[in-house]
Amino acid sequence: MAARSLGLAAYRALVRRGGAEDAPPYAPRPKGELVWMHAAEAGNVLAVLDLAKRFMAMRDRVAVLVTLSESAAAQDLPICDTRDLFIFPAPGEHPDNVARFLDHWRPDFCLWTWGGLRPNLVLETAERGCPMMMIDADSAGFDGRRDRWLPDVTRQLLGAFEQVLARSPAVLRRLVQLGLPRSKGEVTSPLLGGGQALRCAESDLADMSACLVGRPVWYATQVLAEEIPVILTAHRQALRLSHRLLLILHTHDYPTADIAYDRARARGFTTVRWGDDPYPDETTQVMVADDPGDRGLFFRVAPVSFLGSSLVSGHGGCDPFEAAALGSAVLYGPKVRNFLPSYGRLATAGAARIVNDAGALGNAVSRLIAPDQAATMAHAGWDVISEGAELADRVIEMVQDRLDEQAGASHARA
């Protein structure tokens, strides 16, 4: 015990010497349950965000706070528009920063990923009675100088977690060597992003499917104004081989939809606006949409989707798992830095293809509107989506059980 206290005392003295850090103001904490997820590994932030959204979809009235390590916070992240999902850099290790963070957010559960443990933050969280679990633990998260020279601190930190899920048997052996009680450790698959099945109204799906029966369809979503000419040129090319082909052109924002509608009509396409005009008929060649809430519907009816915001620098692409989760083959441009690991997994599996210009996009659409071609890619995409689902679902079940236990204990005390 004395050795552990000595190492921790030395660390805390060093941290105090640097003084408290200035921190940005936090958003107001929502009422009710709040789960805190810490994304320590820069390369796996998207998987953590996906887990957070999946959890929120499965548990009513819960908020999720995702904190980022310094390396994760420095990278470009996609804009998050999910209500009650908050993303902030992790607080500094000075006791004042830690106290301010925990006083404000008052988490009901902490889910730590990978490693990179922060002694003051971890121990103070545990001392306040917040249950903690680590998932996706990896040896790389425990190879820092502190882990080597202050093993007593690492041992004390590992003991603060109720359970630790490791990426491999070798990782678990390493953590046991560092002081993790073997009874708390378990080997699981790595944490992988899996995508959420976007919702749509069943009545809209039935009506749209009946309207489009027998017609080939492709879908271009999150399209920027600069990408509209490429999309329309590709559609003209694909129409030469499939005269009944319909393009659903879904723009990045509402104003761009007006531009897309005018440009499609100027090029001679028979064009309608989704929501304003009647459903497309046999003569409709382009349907322009602008409501982001309709993506779930269009991914379901289109076997092939081009994911926009990917041909122009400065936007970083959009989440390809949304399309893959709903059985749509994925086409995309080269500018997808915000989701590069996700596109890489899909492309490696044969579920996504990169296109660089209108000619390549038109050729790809022409090939993939053949049902067997699109189905092969969609099946490969589903395999990728399923890789991370089992672990995510298990973790969510474990967290929900623990939250339910806490709620039951609170009611009993009341």
C-alpha positions as CSV (number, residue, x, y, z in Angstrom):
1,M,0.0,0.0,0.0
2,A,2.8,2.4,0.9
3,A,4.5,1.8,-2.5
4,R,1.3,2.5,-4.3
5,S,0.7,5.7,-2.4
6,L,4.3,6.9,-3.0
7,G,4.0,6.6,-6.8
8,L,0.7,8.3,-6.9
9,A,1.8,11.1,-4.6
10,A,4.8,11.7,-6.9
11,Y,2.5,11.9,-9.9
12,R,0.0,14.2,-8.2
13,A,2.8,16.6,-7.0
14,L,4.0,16.9,-10.6
15,V,0.5,17.6,-11.9
16,R,-0.2,20.3,-9.3
17,R,3.1,22.0,-10.1
18,G,1.7,22.8,-13.6
19,G,-1.4,24.6,-12.4
20,A,-5.0,24.2,-13.5
21,E,-5.7,24.5,-17.2
22,D,-8.2,26.9,-18.8
23,A,-11.1,25.0,-20.1
24,P,-14.0,25.9,-22.5
25,P,-17.5,26.2,-20.9
26,Y,-19.5,23.0,-20.9
27,A,-23.0,22.6,-22.2
28,P,-25.7,22.3,-19.6
29,R,-26.1,18.8,-18.3
30,P,-29.4,17.2,-19.2
31,K,-31.7,15.9,-16.5
32,G,-31.7,12.1,-16.0
33,E,-29.1,9.5,-16.7
34,L,-25.8,10.4,-18.3
35,V,-23.2,7.9,-19.5
36,W,-19.7,9.1,-20.0
37,M,-17.5,7.4,-22.7
38,H,-13.8,8.3,-23.0
39,A,-12.3,7.8,-26.5
40,A,-8.6,7.5,-25.7
41,E,-7.4,6.1,-29.0
42,A,-7.4,8.7,-31.8
43,G,-8.1,6.2,-34.6
44,N,-11.2,4.7,-33.0
45,V,-13.2,7.8,-32.2
46,L,-15.8,7.0,-34.8
47,A,-16.4,3.6,-33.3
48,V,-17.0,5.2,-29.9
49,L,-19.4,7.7,-31.4
50,D,-21.2,4.9,-33.2
51,L,-21.5,3.0,-29.9
52,A,-22.8,6.1,-28.2
53,K,-25.5,6.6,-30.8
54,R,-26.4,2.9,-30.7
55,F,-26.8,3.1,-26.9
56,M,-29.0,6.1,-27.1
57,A,-31.2,4.4,-29.6
58,M,-31.7,1.5,-27.3
59,R,-32.2,3.3,-24.0
60,D,-34.8,6.1,-23.6
61,R,-34.0,9.4,-22.0
62,V,-30.3,8.9,-21.6
63,A,-27.6,11.4,-22.5
64,V,-24.0,10.4,-23.5
65,L,-20.9,12.5,-23.0
66,V,-17.9,11.5,-25.2
67,T,-14.5,12.9,-24.1
68,L,-11.4,12.8,-26.3
69,S,-7.7,12.4,-25.6
70,E,-5.4,15.2,-26.9
71,S,-4.6,13.3,-30.1
72,A,-8.2,12.5,-30.8
73,A,-9.4,16.1,-30.1
74,A,-6.8,17.4,-32.6
75,Q,-8.2,15.6,-35.6
76,D,-11.2,16.6,-37.7
77,L,-14.4,15.1,-36.5
78,P,-17.7,15.0,-38.3
79,I,-20.4,17.3,-37.0
80,C,-22.6,15.6,-34.5
81,D,-26.3,16.6,-34.6
82,T,-27.6,13.9,-32.2
83,R,-29.5,15.5,-29.3
84,D,-28.0,14.9,-25.9
85,L,-24.8,13.5,-27.3
86,F,-21.9,15.8,-26.2
87,I,-18.3,15.8,-27.3
88,F,-15.6,17.6,-25.4
89,P,-11.8,17.2,-24.8
90,A,-11.0,15.3,-21.6
91,P,-10.3,17.6,-18.7
92,G,-6.7,18.2,-17.6
93,E,-5.3,16.2,-14.7
94,H,-5.0,19.0,-12.2
95,P,-7.5,18.3,-9.4
96,D,-9.3,21.6,-10.0
97,N,-10.0,20.5,-13.6
98,V,-11.1,17.0,-12.6
99,A,-13.4,18.4,-9.9
100,R,-15.0,20.9,-12.3
101,F,-15.6,18.2,-14.8
102,L,-17.2,15.7,-12.4
103,D,-19.2,18.3,-10.5
104,H,-20.8,19.5,-13.8
105,W,-21.5,16.2,-15.6
106,R,-22.1,13.9,-12.6
107,P,-21.9,10.7,-14.8
108,D,-23.9,7.7,-13.8
109,F,-21.5,5.3,-15.6
110,C,-18.1,5.6,-17.2
111,L,-17.1,3.5,-20.2
112,W,-13.3,3.9,-20.8
113,T,-11.8,2.6,-24.1
114,W,-8.3,1.4,-25.1
115,G,-6.1,2.7,-22.2
116,G,-4.2,5.9,-21.8
117,L,-5.4,6.1,-18.2
118,R,-5.5,9.4,-16.4
119,P,-4.8,8.8,-12.7
120,N,-6.5,11.7,-11.1
121,L,-9.6,11.5,-13.4
122,V,-10.0,7.7,-13.0
123,L,-9.5,7.6,-9.3
124,E,-11.6,10.6,-8.5
125,T,-14.4,9.1,-10.6
126,A,-14.2,5.8,-8.8
127,E,-14.1,7.6,-5.4
128,R,-17.3,9.4,-6.2
129,G,-19.0,6.0,-6.6
130,C,-19.4,6.1,-10.4
131,P,-19.1,2.5,-11.8
132,M,-16.4,2.2,-14.4
133,M,-15.7,-0.4,-17.2
134,M,-12.9,-0.5,-19.7
135,I,-13.5,-2.0,-23.2
136,D,-11.3,-2.4,-26.2
137,A,-8.2,-2.4,-24.0
138,D,-4.9,-2.7,-26.0
139,S,-1.3,-3.0,-25.0
140,A,-0.5,0.2,-26.9
141,G,-2.6,2.0,-24.4
142,F,-0.3,0.9,-21.6
143,D,3.2,1.3,-23.0
144,G,3.8,4.9,-21.8
145,R,6.6,6.0,-19.6
146,R,4.4,6.2,-16.5
147,D,3.3,2.6,-17.0
148,R,6.9,1.4,-17.1
149,W,8.3,3.6,-14.2
150,L,5.3,3.8,-11.9
151,P,3.7,0.3,-12.1
152,D,2.1,0.8,-8.7
153,V,0.0,3.6,-10.2
154,T,-1.1,1.5,-13.1
155,R,-2.0,-1.3,-10.8
156,Q,-4.1,1.0,-8.7
157,L,-5.9,2.4,-11.8
158,L,-6.7,-1.0,-13.2
159,G,-8.3,-1.9,-9.9
160,A,-10.7,1.0,-10.2
161,F,-12.6,-0.7,-13.1
162,E,-15.3,-3.3,-12.4
163,Q,-14.5,-5.1,-15.6
164,V,-12.0,-4.9,-18.4
165,L,-12.6,-6.3,-21.9
166,A,-9.3,-6.8,-23.9
167,R,-8.8,-7.0,-27.6
168,S,-6.8,-10.3,-27.5
169,P,-5.4,-12.9,-25.1
170,A,-1.9,-11.3,-25.3
171,V,-3.4,-8.0,-24.2
172,L,-5.2,-9.6,-21.2
173,R,-1.9,-11.3,-20.2
174,R,-0.2,-7.9,-20.3
175,L,-2.8,-6.3,-18.2
176,V,-2.7,-9.0,-15.6
177,Q,1.1,-8.5,-15.4
178,L,0.4,-4.8,-14.8
179,G,-1.9,-5.7,-11.9
180,L,-5.4,-6.3,-13.2
181,P,-7.1,-9.0,-11.2
182,R,-7.6,-11.9,-13.5
183,S,-11.3,-12.3,-12.4
184,K,-12.0,-8.8,-13.8
185,G,-10.5,-9.4,-17.3
186,E,-12.1,-11.0,-20.4
187,V,-11.0,-11.3,-24.1
188,T,-13.4,-10.0,-26.7
189,S,-13.3,-8.7,-30.3
190,P,-12.1,-5.2,-30.9
191,L,-14.5,-2.3,-30.9
192,L,-15.5,-1.6,-34.5
193,G,-18.0,0.9,-35.9
194,G,-21.1,-0.7,-37.2
195,G,-23.5,2.0,-38.3
196,Q,-27.1,2.8,-37.3
197,A,-30.1,1.7,-39.3
198,L,-31.6,5.1,-40.0
199,R,-35.4,5.2,-39.5
200,C,-38.1,5.9,-42.0
201,A,-41.9,5.8,-41.9
202,E,-43.2,2.4,-43.0
203,S,-46.0,4.1,-44.9
204,D,-43.5,6.2,-46.9
205,L,-41.5,3.1,-47.7
206,A,-44.5,1.2,-48.9
207,D,-45.7,4.0,-51.1
208,M,-42.3,4.7,-52.6
209,S,-41.7,1.0,-53.2
210,A,-45.0,0.7,-55.0
211,C,-44.2,3.8,-57.1
212,L,-40.8,2.6,-58.1
213,V,-41.6,-1.1,-58.7
214,G,-39.5,-2.4,-61.6
215,R,-37.5,0.9,-62.0
216,P,-33.8,1.0,-61.5
217,V,-32.8,3.7,-58.9
218,W,-29.6,5.2,-57.6
219,Y,-29.2,7.7,-54.8
220,A,-26.7,10.6,-54.4
221,T,-26.7,12.0,-50.9
222,Q,-25.0,14.9,-49.0
223,V,-24.3,16.4,-52.4
224,L,-22.5,19.8,-52.5
225,A,-23.3,22.5,-55.0
226,E,-19.9,21.9,-56.7
227,E,-20.7,18.2,-57.0
228,I,-24.1,18.7,-58.8
229,P,-22.6,18.9,-62.4
230,V,-20.7,15.6,-61.8
231,I,-23.8,13.8,-60.5
232,L,-26.0,15.0,-63.4
233,T,-23.3,14.2,-66.0
234,A,-22.9,10.7,-64.6
235,H,-26.7,10.2,-64.6
236,R,-26.9,11.3,-68.3
237,Q,-24.2,8.7,-69.1
238,A,-26.0,5.9,-67.1
239,L,-29.4,6.7,-68.8
240,R,-27.9,5.7,-72.1
241,L,-27.9,2.1,-70.9
242,S,-30.9,2.2,-68.7
243,H,-33.6,4.5,-70.0
244,R,-35.9,4.1,-67.0
245,L,-33.2,4.9,-64.4
246,L,-34.2,7.4,-61.7
247,L,-31.7,9.5,-59.8
248,I,-32.7,10.6,-56.2
249,L,-30.5,13.7,-55.7
250,H,-30.3,14.6,-52.0
251,T,-28.4,17.8,-51.3
252,H,-26.1,18.7,-48.4
253,D,-28.5,21.5,-47.3
254,Y,-31.8,23.1,-48.1
255,P,-30.5,26.0,-50.3
256,T,-28.4,23.6,-52.5
257,A,-31.6,21.8,-53.3
258,D,-32.9,24.8,-55.2
259,I,-29.7,24.9,-57.2
260,A,-29.9,21.2,-58.0
261,Y,-33.5,21.4,-59.1
262,D,-32.8,24.4,-61.5
263,R,-29.7,22.8,-62.9
264,A,-31.4,19.4,-63.5
265,R,-34.2,21.2,-65.4
266,A,-31.8,23.3,-67.3
267,R,-30.1,20.1,-68.6
268,G,-33.4,18.8,-69.8
269,F,-34.1,16.2,-67.1
270,T,-37.7,15.7,-66.1
271,T,-37.4,16.7,-62.5
272,V,-39.6,16.8,-59.4
273,R,-39.1,18.0,-55.8
274,W,-39.7,15.4,-53.1
275,G,-42.3,16.7,-50.7
276,D,-43.6,19.4,-53.0
277,D,-44.5,17.5,-56.2
278,P,-46.4,14.1,-56.5
279,Y,-44.4,10.9,-56.4
280,P,-42.2,10.3,-59.4
281,D,-43.8,8.7,-62.3
282,E,-42.4,6.7,-65.3
283,T,-41.2,9.9,-67.0
284,T,-39.4,11.3,-64.0
285,Q,-35.6,11.2,-64.4
286,V,-34.4,13.2,-61.3
287,M,-36.0,13.7,-58.0
288,V,-34.5,16.3,-55.7
289,A,-34.7,16.0,-52.0
290,D,-33.5,18.2,-49.1
291,D,-34.7,16.8,-45.8
292,P,-31.9,14.9,-44.0
293,G,-34.6,12.9,-42.2
294,D,-35.4,11.0,-45.4
295,R,-32.0,9.4,-45.8
296,G,-33.3,6.2,-44.2
297,L,-36.0,5.9,-46.8
298,F,-33.8,6.5,-49.8
299,F,-31.1,4.1,-48.7
300,R,-33.7,1.4,-48.5
301,V,-35.2,1.9,-52.0
302,A,-31.9,2.5,-53.8
303,P,-29.5,-0.5,-54.3
304,V,-26.7,1.9,-55.2
305,S,-25.7,5.1,-53.4
306,F,-23.1,7.8,-54.1
307,L,-22.0,9.5,-50.9
308,G,-21.3,13.1,-51.6
309,S,-19.2,15.8,-49.8
310,S,-16.4,13.5,-51.1
311,L,-15.3,15.0,-54.4
312,V,-14.4,18.5,-53.0
313,S,-11.8,19.2,-50.4
314,G,-12.7,20.7,-47.0
315,H,-15.8,18.6,-46.1
316,G,-14.4,15.2,-45.3
317,G,-17.2,13.0,-46.6
318,C,-20.1,11.4,-44.8
319,D,-20.7,8.2,-42.8
320,P,-20.7,5.2,-45.2
321,F,-22.1,2.8,-42.6
322,E,-25.5,4.5,-42.9
323,A,-25.8,3.2,-46.5
324,A,-24.2,-0.2,-45.8
325,A,-26.4,-0.8,-42.8
326,L,-29.5,-0.5,-45.1
327,G,-28.2,-2.7,-47.9
328,S,-27.0,-0.1,-50.4
329,A,-23.8,-0.5,-52.3
330,V,-21.4,2.5,-51.7
331,L,-19.7,4.7,-54.2
332,Y,-17.6,7.7,-53.0
333,G,-15.1,10.2,-54.0
334,P,-11.5,10.5,-52.7
335,K,-12.0,13.3,-50.1
336,V,-13.3,11.3,-47.1
337,R,-10.7,12.0,-44.4
338,N,-13.3,12.2,-41.6
339,F,-14.4,8.6,-42.2
340,L,-11.3,7.1,-43.8
341,P,-11.2,4.0,-41.6
342,S,-14.8,3.2,-42.3
343,Y,-14.4,3.6,-46.1
344,G,-11.3,1.5,-45.9
345,R,-13.1,-1.4,-44.2
346,L,-15.9,-1.3,-46.7
347,A,-13.5,-1.0,-49.7
348,T,-11.4,-3.9,-48.5
349,A,-14.5,-6.1,-48.2
350,G,-15.7,-5.2,-51.7
351,A,-18.6,-3.2,-50.4
352,A,-17.5,0.3,-51.6
353,R,-15.8,1.7,-54.7
354,I,-14.0,5.0,-55.1
355,V,-14.8,7.2,-58.1
356,N,-12.9,10.3,-59.1
357,D,-15.0,12.0,-61.8
358,A,-18.3,11.9,-63.7
359,G,-17.1,9.2,-66.1
360,A,-16.1,6.8,-63.4
361,L,-19.3,7.5,-61.5
362,G,-21.5,6.9,-64.5
363,N,-19.7,3.7,-65.4
364,A,-20.0,2.4,-61.8
365,V,-23.7,3.2,-61.6
366,S,-24.3,1.5,-65.0
367,R,-22.6,-1.7,-63.7
368,L,-24.1,-1.7,-60.3
369,I,-27.8,-1.2,-61.2
370,A,-27.6,-4.9,-62.3
371,P,-29.3,-6.5,-59.3
372,D,-26.6,-9.2,-58.8
373,Q,-23.8,-6.7,-58.8
374,A,-25.4,-4.5,-56.2
375,A,-26.5,-7.4,-54.1
376,T,-22.9,-8.8,-53.9
377,M,-21.6,-5.4,-52.6
378,A,-24.5,-5.0,-50.2
379,H,-23.9,-8.5,-48.7
380,A,-20.2,-7.6,-48.2
381,G,-21.3,-4.4,-46.6
382,W,-23.6,-6.2,-44.2
383,D,-20.7,-8.5,-43.2
384,V,-18.6,-5.4,-42.2
385,I,-21.5,-3.9,-40.3
386,S,-22.1,-7.2,-38.4
387,E,-18.4,-7.4,-37.3
388,G,-18.8,-4.8,-34.6
389,A,-22.4,-5.4,-33.7
390,E,-22.0,-8.3,-31.3
391,L,-19.5,-6.6,-29.0
392,A,-21.5,-3.3,-29.1
393,D,-24.7,-5.0,-28.2
394,R,-23.1,-6.9,-25.4
395,V,-21.5,-3.8,-23.9
396,I,-24.8,-1.9,-24.2
397,E,-26.6,-4.7,-22.3
398,M,-23.9,-4.7,-19.6
399,V,-24.2,-0.9,-19.1
400,Q,-28.0,-1.0,-19.1
401,D,-28.0,-3.7,-16.5
402,R,-25.6,-1.7,-14.3
403,L,-27.7,1.5,-14.7
404,D,-30.8,-0.5,-13.8
405,E,-29.1,-1.8,-10.7
406,Q,-28.2,1.7,-9.6
407,A,-31.8,3.0,-10.3
408,G,-33.2,0.1,-8.2
409,A,-30.9,0.9,-5.3
410,S,-31.8,4.6,-5.4
411,H,-35.5,3.8,-5.3
412,A,-34.9,1.4,-2.4
413,R,-33.1,4.1,-0.4
414,A,-35.8,6.6,-1.2
